[in-house]
């Protein structure tokens, strides 16, 4: 699924500054498109429409959008993770006709799950009908974007992905501001924002459909494939089900703590904590872009060379040499990217007082900003290290690490809330620190023991009765 990264690497290797910057921009959109979309649009809309709708309606609008992104990500992550793995299987076995049924099935299943989640949330918060409809439409559309973005890894047209987000962003800004000026309130603004999101979804989906034009003969094919995926790749689904709430759990703890506040729409949030954490988390985006455009692609090339040496019946010396090259280059590149992120983190820490003043935040948020920036460094290490584990099919280890991260972030966030505002953000930072160390240690151990894992540990013919023993590359639909 690193195909789009190879195209970005080709772009970055052109001998011009513009190509390097373009590659970085495209990689940032691919790695964190929805997040960049949200930050840019919410900031612009907030500055533009405050005089039209007032602070209360603006707070309602922001809360609905934040809930839409959080709910949609948590609900769709298991579906997207399994579907992406099945797409990789289909491409590996040279069966591209299986991609489109999977996309339609993932969209259908995600839509159904999101509808249930939104209804439950609306009942819990006793939302008005207009707010519930606005929340439902936004959440549903964002969920579809998460699904489509997962499939875009197999589409090498990075420009189409970026253009879809840029066009959607423009429409979202225009429609939201127009709704505010027309006096349609927060619900109208959300619908305008959703219109932009829908443009992005359609752009991504049409590009996927164009890449995989094979007709769909039976819609049941995709659902049968997903059913097989949730059975055979259940640890992946469980890992995603634990990993995505782990990213949000510290925010939820603050929302439902004494720090939390209710907006007029009925939803709760914690602006003191949320705004600082959302800004500080932007530090991770350049590192994720580097992961997509360089680290993952270089890793995959050496990954193929390693397994190629085995398939070509190389000597033990040749196989060991390929393993060492794979391990050394991957870990060295990870360290270099992390060092660059540490530098950006240091800049944010030093300029936090000026940043708080420029963004009209509270000075007591400076410490939260700094802890959030530090946490982003280790969160990136955690993401990268756990991703490498999936390449080597260490799904149970991946699941265990996601559960550890979720547990730590929940427990430590509850503790820091009880300790007072001087400790806000420490829980998330500590959870990222501990989890990243564990993930890195497991990644290093995996590289060191790769020969054993390849020939014995992950070999279904040797590990009798393991979860891998009966796995096949695809579900026999007939």
C-alpha positions as CSV (number, residue, x, y, z in Angstrom):
1,X,0.0,0.0,0.0
2,X,3.1,2.3,-0.2
3,X,2.5,2.9,-3.9
4,X,1.5,6.5,-3.6
5,X,4.7,7.1,-1.5
6,X,6.9,5.9,-4.4
7,X,5.3,8.5,-6.7
8,X,5.9,11.2,-4.0
9,X,9.5,10.1,-3.7
10,X,10.0,10.5,-7.4
11,X,8.6,14.0,-7.2
12,X,10.9,14.9,-4.3
13,X,14.0,13.7,-6.2
14,X,13.5,16.2,-9.0
15,X,16.2,18.8,-8.8
16,X,14.1,21.8,-7.8
17,X,13.0,23.4,-4.6
18,X,9.4,23.5,-5.8
19,X,9.2,19.7,-6.3
20,X,10.6,19.0,-2.9
21,X,8.0,21.4,-1.3
22,X,5.2,19.9,-3.5
23,X,6.1,16.4,-2.4
24,X,6.1,17.4,1.2
25,X,2.7,19.1,0.8
26,X,1.1,16.2,-1.0
27,X,2.5,13.8,1.6
28,X,1.1,15.9,4.4
29,X,-2.4,15.8,2.8
30,X,-2.2,12.0,2.3
31,X,-0.9,11.4,5.9
32,X,-3.2,13.9,7.7
33,X,-5.7,15.3,5.1
34,X,-8.8,15.3,7.3
35,X,-6.8,16.8,10.2
36,X,-5.4,19.6,8.1
37,X,-8.8,20.1,6.6
38,X,-10.3,20.6,10.0
39,X,-7.7,22.9,11.4
40,X,-7.6,25.2,8.4
41,X,-11.4,25.4,7.9
42,X,-12.2,25.9,11.6
43,X,-9.6,28.6,12.0
44,X,-10.7,30.5,8.9
45,X,-14.4,30.1,9.6
46,X,-14.0,31.2,13.3
47,X,-12.2,34.4,12.2
48,X,-14.7,35.1,9.4
49,X,-18.1,34.5,10.9
50,X,-17.9,35.5,14.5
51,X,-19.5,38.9,13.8
52,X,-22.4,37.2,12.0
53,X,-23.3,34.4,14.5
54,X,-21.7,35.2,17.8
55,X,-19.5,33.2,20.1
56,X,-22.2,30.8,21.3
57,X,-23.2,29.6,17.8
58,X,-19.6,29.4,16.8
59,X,-18.9,27.2,19.8
60,X,-21.8,24.9,18.8
61,X,-20.4,24.7,15.3
62,X,-16.9,23.8,16.4
63,X,-18.1,21.2,18.9
64,X,-20.3,19.4,16.3
65,X,-17.4,19.3,13.8
66,X,-15.0,18.0,16.5
67,X,-17.4,15.3,17.5
68,X,-18.0,14.4,13.9
69,X,-14.3,13.7,13.3
70,X,-13.8,11.9,16.6
71,X,-16.9,9.6,16.3
72,X,-16.3,8.8,12.7
73,X,-12.6,7.9,13.2
74,X,-13.3,5.6,16.1
75,X,-16.2,3.8,14.5
76,X,-14.8,3.4,11.0
77,X,-11.2,2.5,12.0
78,X,-11.7,-1.3,12.3
79,X,-13.6,-1.4,9.0
80,X,-11.0,0.7,7.2
81,X,-8.1,-1.4,8.7
82,X,-9.5,-4.7,7.6
83,X,-10.6,-3.4,4.2
84,X,-7.1,-1.9,3.6
85,X,-5.5,-5.3,4.5
86,X,-7.9,-7.0,2.0
87,X,-7.0,-4.5,-0.7
88,X,-3.3,-5.3,-0.1
89,X,-4.1,-9.0,-0.4
90,X,-6.0,-8.4,-3.6
91,X,-3.2,-6.3,-5.2
92,X,-0.6,-8.8,-4.1
93,X,-2.5,-11.7,-5.8
94,X,-3.1,-9.4,-8.8
95,X,-6.9,-9.4,-8.4
96,X,-7.7,-5.6,-8.8
97,X,-11.4,-6.5,-9.6
98,X,-11.8,-7.1,-5.8
99,X,-11.1,-3.6,-4.8
100,X,-14.3,-1.9,-5.9
101,X,-16.6,-4.4,-4.1
102,X,-14.5,-3.9,-1.0
103,X,-14.9,-0.1,-1.2
104,X,-18.6,-0.3,-1.6
105,X,-18.9,-2.8,1.3
106,X,-16.7,-0.7,3.6
107,X,-18.8,2.4,2.8
108,X,-22.0,0.6,3.5
109,X,-20.9,-1.0,6.7
110,X,-19.3,2.2,8.0
111,X,-22.5,4.2,7.2
112,X,-24.6,1.8,9.2
113,X,-22.3,1.8,12.2
114,X,-22.0,5.6,12.2
115,X,-25.8,6.0,12.0
116,X,-26.1,3.8,15.1
117,X,-23.4,5.7,16.9
118,X,-24.9,9.1,16.1
119,X,-28.4,8.1,17.2
120,X,-27.0,6.8,20.5
121,X,-25.0,10.0,21.1
122,X,-28.0,12.2,20.2
123,X,-30.1,10.3,22.8
124,X,-27.4,10.5,25.4
125,X,-27.0,14.3,25.1
126,X,-30.7,14.9,24.3
127,X,-29.8,16.9,21.2
128,X,-32.4,18.8,19.3
129,X,-33.5,17.4,16.0
130,X,-31.7,20.1,14.0
131,X,-28.4,19.5,15.9
132,X,-28.8,15.7,15.6
133,X,-29.3,15.9,11.9
134,X,-26.3,18.3,11.5
135,X,-24.1,16.0,13.6
136,X,-25.3,12.9,11.7
137,X,-24.7,14.4,8.2
138,X,-21.2,15.7,9.2
139,X,-20.2,12.4,10.9
140,X,-21.4,10.3,8.1
141,X,-19.5,12.3,5.5
142,X,-16.3,12.3,7.4
143,X,-16.6,8.6,8.0
144,X,-16.8,8.1,4.2
145,X,-13.7,10.2,3.8
146,X,-11.8,8.0,6.3
147,X,-12.8,4.9,4.3
148,X,-11.9,6.5,0.9
149,X,-8.6,7.8,2.2
150,X,-7.6,4.3,3.3
151,X,-8.1,3.0,-0.3
152,X,-6.1,6.0,-1.7
153,X,-2.9,4.3,-0.7
154,X,-3.4,2.1,-3.7
155,X,-3.9,5.1,-6.0
156,X,-0.7,6.6,-7.2
157,X,-2.3,9.9,-8.3
158,X,-1.3,12.1,-5.3
159,X,-2.4,15.3,-7.1
160,X,-6.0,14.0,-7.3
161,X,-6.0,13.4,-3.5
162,X,-4.7,16.8,-2.7
163,X,-7.0,18.5,-5.2
164,X,-10.0,16.8,-3.7
165,X,-9.1,18.1,-0.3
166,X,-8.4,21.6,-1.5
167,X,-11.6,21.9,-3.5
168,X,-13.6,20.5,-0.6
169,X,-11.9,23.0,1.7
170,X,-12.9,25.9,-0.5
171,X,-16.5,24.7,-0.8
172,X,-16.7,24.2,3.0
173,X,-15.4,27.7,3.7
174,X,-17.7,29.3,1.1
175,X,-20.8,27.4,2.1
176,X,-20.2,27.8,5.9
177,X,-19.6,31.5,5.7
178,X,-22.6,32.0,3.4
179,X,-24.8,30.0,5.8
180,X,-23.6,32.2,8.7
181,X,-24.2,35.4,6.8
182,X,-27.7,34.2,5.9
183,X,-28.5,33.7,9.6
184,X,-28.9,29.9,9.4
185,X,-27.1,29.4,12.7
186,X,-24.7,26.7,13.7
187,X,-26.7,23.9,12.1
188,X,-26.7,25.7,8.8
189,X,-23.0,26.2,9.0
190,X,-22.4,22.5,9.7
191,X,-24.4,21.6,6.6
192,X,-22.4,24.0,4.6
193,X,-19.2,22.5,6.0
194,X,-20.6,19.0,5.2
195,X,-21.1,20.1,1.6
196,X,-17.4,20.7,1.3
197,X,-16.6,17.4,2.9
198,X,-18.9,15.6,0.4
199,X,-17.0,17.2,-2.5
200,X,-13.8,15.8,-1.0
201,X,-15.3,12.3,-0.6
202,X,-16.6,12.3,-4.2
203,X,-13.3,13.4,-5.5
204,X,-11.4,10.7,-3.7
205,X,-14.0,8.0,-4.5
206,X,-14.2,8.9,-8.2
207,X,-10.4,8.6,-8.4
208,X,-10.4,5.2,-6.8
209,X,-13.2,4.1,-9.1
210,X,-11.2,5.3,-12.1
211,X,-8.1,3.4,-10.9
212,X,-10.1,0.2,-10.4
213,X,-12.8,0.3,-13.2
214,X,-13.7,-3.4,-13.1
215,X,-17.5,-3.7,-12.8
216,X,-19.2,-5.0,-9.6
217,X,-21.3,-8.1,-10.5
218,X,-22.6,-8.8,-7.0
219,X,-22.6,-6.4,-4.0
220,X,-22.5,-9.4,-1.7
221,X,-18.9,-10.1,-2.8
222,X,-17.6,-7.1,-0.9
223,X,-19.6,-7.9,2.3
224,X,-18.5,-11.5,2.2
225,X,-14.9,-10.4,1.9
226,X,-15.3,-8.1,4.9
227,X,-16.8,-10.9,6.9
228,X,-13.9,-13.0,6.1
229,X,-11.5,-10.2,6.9
230,X,-13.1,-9.6,10.4
231,X,-12.7,-13.3,11.0
232,X,-9.1,-13.9,9.8
233,X,-7.8,-10.4,10.7
234,X,-9.7,-9.9,13.9
235,X,-6.6,-8.8,15.7
236,X,-6.2,-5.9,13.2
237,X,-9.8,-4.9,13.7
238,X,-9.4,-5.0,17.5
239,X,-6.1,-3.1,17.3
240,X,-7.8,-0.3,15.4
241,X,-10.8,-0.4,17.8
242,X,-8.3,0.2,20.7
243,X,-5.9,2.5,18.9
244,X,-8.2,5.2,17.7
245,X,-10.0,5.7,21.0
246,X,-6.5,5.8,22.6
247,X,-5.9,9.0,20.5
248,X,-9.0,10.7,21.8
249,X,-9.4,9.2,25.3
250,X,-7.5,12.0,27.1
251,X,-9.8,14.6,25.4
252,X,-12.9,12.6,26.5
253,X,-11.6,12.5,30.1
254,X,-11.3,16.3,30.2
255,X,-14.7,16.7,28.5
256,X,-16.4,14.8,31.2
257,X,-14.3,16.2,34.1
258,X,-15.0,19.4,36.1
259,X,-12.9,21.2,33.4
260,X,-15.5,20.3,30.7
261,X,-18.1,22.8,29.5
262,X,-21.4,22.4,27.7
263,X,-22.3,24.4,24.6
264,X,-25.8,25.5,23.8
265,X,-26.3,22.5,21.5
266,X,-25.8,20.2,24.4
267,X,-22.4,18.7,23.7
268,X,-19.6,18.9,26.1
269,X,-16.0,19.9,25.5
270,X,-12.9,21.3,27.3
271,X,-11.7,24.3,25.3
272,X,-8.8,24.9,27.8
273,X,-7.3,21.5,27.0
274,X,-8.6,20.9,23.5
275,X,-7.4,24.0,21.7
276,X,-3.8,23.7,23.1
277,X,-3.6,20.0,22.3
278,X,-5.0,20.4,18.8
279,X,-2.4,23.1,18.0
280,X,0.5,21.2,19.5
281,X,-0.4,18.0,17.6
282,X,0.3,19.8,14.4
283,X,4.0,19.2,15.1
284,X,3.5,15.5,14.1
285,X,2.3,16.2,10.6
286,X,5.7,16.9,8.9
287,X,7.0,13.6,10.4
288,X,4.0,11.7,9.1
289,X,4.6,13.2,5.7
290,X,8.2,12.0,5.8
291,X,7.0,8.6,6.8
292,X,4.7,8.4,3.8
293,X,7.2,9.8,1.2
294,X,10.5,8.4,2.5
295,X,10.6,6.0,5.4
296,X,7.8,3.7,4.3
297,X,9.0,3.6,0.7
298,X,12.6,2.9,1.6
299,X,11.6,0.3,4.1
300,X,9.3,-1.4,1.6
301,X,12.1,-1.7,-1.0
302,X,14.4,-3.3,1.5
303,X,11.6,-5.4,2.8
304,X,11.1,-6.8,-0.7
305,X,14.8,-7.4,-1.1
306,X,14.9,-9.4,2.1
307,X,12.0,-11.7,1.1
308,X,13.3,-11.7,-2.5
309,X,16.6,-13.2,-1.3
310,X,14.6,-16.0,0.4
311,X,12.4,-16.7,-2.6
312,X,15.5,-16.8,-4.8
313,X,17.0,-19.4,-2.5
314,X,19.8,-17.2,-1.3
315,X,22.4,-18.4,1.2
316,X,22.0,-17.7,4.9
317,X,24.7,-15.1,4.5
318,X,22.8,-13.3,1.8
319,X,19.6,-13.4,3.8
320,X,21.3,-12.1,6.9
321,X,22.9,-9.3,5.0
322,X,19.5,-8.3,3.6
323,X,18.0,-8.4,7.1
324,X,20.8,-6.2,8.5
325,X,20.4,-3.7,5.7
326,X,16.6,-3.6,6.3
327,X,17.0,-3.1,10.0
328,X,19.8,-0.6,10.0
329,X,18.4,1.7,7.3
330,X,14.8,1.7,8.7
331,X,15.8,2.4,12.3
332,X,18.4,5.0,11.3
333,X,15.8,6.8,9.1
334,X,13.3,6.7,12.0
335,X,15.8,8.3,14.3
336,X,16.6,11.1,11.8
337,X,13.0,11.9,11.3
338,X,12.4,11.9,15.0
339,X,15.4,14.3,15.5
340,X,13.8,16.7,13.0
341,X,10.6,16.5,14.9
342,X,12.4,17.2,18.2
343,X,13.7,20.4,16.6
344,X,10.2,21.5,15.7
345,X,9.0,20.6,19.1
346,X,11.8,22.7,20.7
347,X,10.7,25.7,18.5
348,X,7.1,25.4,19.7
349,X,8.2,25.0,23.3
350,X,10.3,28.2,23.2
351,X,7.7,30.2,21.3
352,X,4.7,29.0,23.2
353,X,4.1,32.3,25.1
354,X,4.1,34.3,21.8
355,X,1.9,31.7,20.1
356,X,-0.6,31.8,22.9
357,X,-0.8,35.5,22.7
358,X,-1.0,35.5,18.9
359,X,-3.9,33.0,18.9
360,X,-5.7,34.8,21.8
361,X,-5.4,31.7,24.0
362,X,-4.9,31.8,27.8
363,X,-1.4,31.9,29.3
364,X,-2.3,28.9,31.5
365,X,-2.4,26.9,28.3
366,X,1.3,27.3,27.7
367,X,2.2,24.2,29.8
368,X,-0.5,22.1,27.9
369,X,1.0,23.3,24.6
370,X,4.5,22.2,25.6
371,X,3.5,18.8,27.0
372,X,1.4,18.2,23.8
373,X,4.4,19.0,21.6
374,X,6.6,16.6,23.6
375,X,3.9,14.0,23.4
376,X,3.7,14.4,19.6
377,X,7.4,13.4,19.2
378,X,6.8,10.1,21.0
379,X,3.4,9.5,19.4
380,X,5.1,9.5,16.0
381,X,7.6,6.9,17.2
382,X,4.7,4.8,18.4
383,X,2.8,5.1,15.1
384,X,5.9,4.3,13.0
385,X,7.1,1.4,15.2
386,X,3.7,-0.3,15.3
387,X,3.3,0.1,11.5
388,X,6.5,-1.8,11.0
389,X,5.1,-4.6,13.2
390,X,2.2,-5.0,10.8
391,X,4.5,-5.5,7.8
392,X,5.8,-8.6,9.5
393,X,2.3,-9.8,10.5
394,X,2.9,-9.3,14.3
395,X,-0.7,-8.5,14.8
396,X,-1.0,-9.7,18.3
397,X,1.9,-7.5,19.4
398,X,0.3,-4.6,17.5
399,X,-3.0,-5.2,19.4
400,X,-1.3,-5.5,22.7
401,X,0.6,-2.2,22.2
402,X,-2.7,-0.4,21.2
403,X,-4.4,-1.7,24.4
404,X,-1.4,-0.6,26.5
405,X,-1.6,2.9,24.9
406,X,-5.3,3.2,25.5
407,X,-5.0,2.0,29.1
408,X,-2.1,4.3,29.9
409,X,-3.7,7.4,28.3
410,X,-7.0,6.8,30.1
411,X,-5.4,6.1,33.5
412,X,-2.8,8.8,33.5
413,X,-5.3,11.4,32.1
414,X,-7.7,10.7,34.9
415,X,-4.8,11.1,37.4
416,X,-3.6,14.4,35.9
417,X,-7.1,15.8,36.0
418,X,-7.3,15.1,39.7
419,X,-3.9,16.6,40.3
420,X,-4.9,20.0,38.9
421,X,-4.2,22.3,36.0
422,X,-0.4,22.3,36.5
423,X,-0.4,18.7,35.3
424,X,-2.8,19.0,32.4
425,X,-1.2,17.3,29.4
426,X,1.2,15.3,31.5
427,X,-0.9,12.1,31.2
428,X,-1.0,12.1,27.5
429,X,2.7,12.9,27.3
430,X,3.6,10.0,29.7
431,X,1.3,7.6,27.9
432,X,3.0,8.4,24.6
433,X,6.5,8.2,26.1
434,X,5.9,4.8,27.7
435,X,4.0,3.3,24.7
436,X,6.6,4.5,22.2
437,X,9.5,2.9,24.2
438,X,7.6,-0.4,24.3
439,X,6.7,-0.2,20.6
440,X,10.3,0.7,19.6
441,X,11.7,-2.1,21.7
442,X,9.3,-4.6,20.0
443,X,10.2,-3.2,16.6
444,X,13.9,-3.6,17.2
445,X,13.3,-7.1,18.6
446,X,11.3,-8.0,15.5
447,X,14.1,-6.8,13.2
448,X,16.7,-8.7,15.2
449,X,14.6,-12.0,15.2
450,X,13.3,-11.6,11.6
451,X,14.9,-14.8,10.3
452,X,13.4,-16.8,13.1
453,X,9.9,-15.2,12.6
454,X,10.1,-15.7,8.8
455,X,11.1,-19.4,8.9
456,X,9.5,-20.5,12.1
457,X,7.6,-18.0,14.2
458,X,5.2,-16.9,11.5
459,X,5.4,-20.1,9.4
460,X,1.9,-21.6,9.4
461,X,3.2,-25.0,8.4
462,X,5.3,-25.1,11.7
463,X,3.1,-23.2,14.1
464,X,0.3,-25.7,14.1
465,X,-3.1,-24.5,15.3
466,X,-2.0,-20.8,15.3
467,X,-4.3,-18.1,14.0
468,X,-2.2,-18.0,10.9
469,X,-2.6,-21.6,10.0
470,X,-5.8,-21.4,8.1
471,X,-5.4,-17.9,6.6
472,X,-5.8,-17.6,2.9
473,X,-5.1,-14.6,0.7
474,X,-8.7,-14.1,-0.1
475,X,-12.2,-15.3,0.7
476,X,-13.7,-17.9,-1.7
477,X,-16.9,-16.0,-2.5
478,X,-18.4,-18.8,-4.5
